[in-house]
Amino acid sequence: MAEVEAIKFSATWCGPCRVVSKQLEGLDFTNIDIDEDQEGLAKKSNVRSVPTIIFMKDGEEVGRHSGLITREEYITKLETFKNQ
């Protein structure tokens, strides 16, 4: 079964981003600060608001979530996408 990668787009000035970071503390994801995004991944991924989490499987986007998310919701989404 392929691994699901999660990429969280956030910003240091974003209050909801700080809440999500606390909720997801200790879980595995890649964090990209949109203000320091040298590769332009946020723009390439069509991220229009933060926080946004994009779930990737085999290099393809399988889902995304914008806004606040609980730890439980995050884990459920990972498991769902992993089993697709």
ZIJO-V42271 format. One record per backbone hydrogen bond with DSSP energy under -1.0 kcal/mol. NH is the residue of the N-H (numbers start at 0). CO is the residue of the C=O. If there is no record, write none. Layout:
nh->NH co->CO
nh->NH co->CO
//
This chain:
nh->4 co->55
nh->6 co->53
nh->7 co->29
nh->8 co->51
nh->9 co->31
nh->13 co->10
nh->17 co->13
nh->18 co->14
nh->19 co->15
nh->20 co->16
nh->21 co->17
nh->22 co->18
nh->23 co->19
nh->24 co->21
nh->26 co->23
nh->29 co->5
nh->31 co->7
nh->33 co->9
nh->35 co->32
nh->37 co->35
nh->39 co->36
nh->43 co->39
nh->44 co->40
nh->45 co->42
nh->46 co->41
nh->51 co->8
nh->52 co->64
nh->53 co->6
nh->54 co->62
nh->55 co->4
nh->56 co->59
nh->59 co->56
nh->61 co->54
nh->62 co->54
nh->64 co->52
nh->66 co->50
nh->73 co->69
nh->74 co->70
nh->75 co->71
nh->76 co->72
nh->77 co->73
nh->78 co->74
nh->79 co->75
nh->80 co->76
nh->81 co->77
nh->82 co->78
//
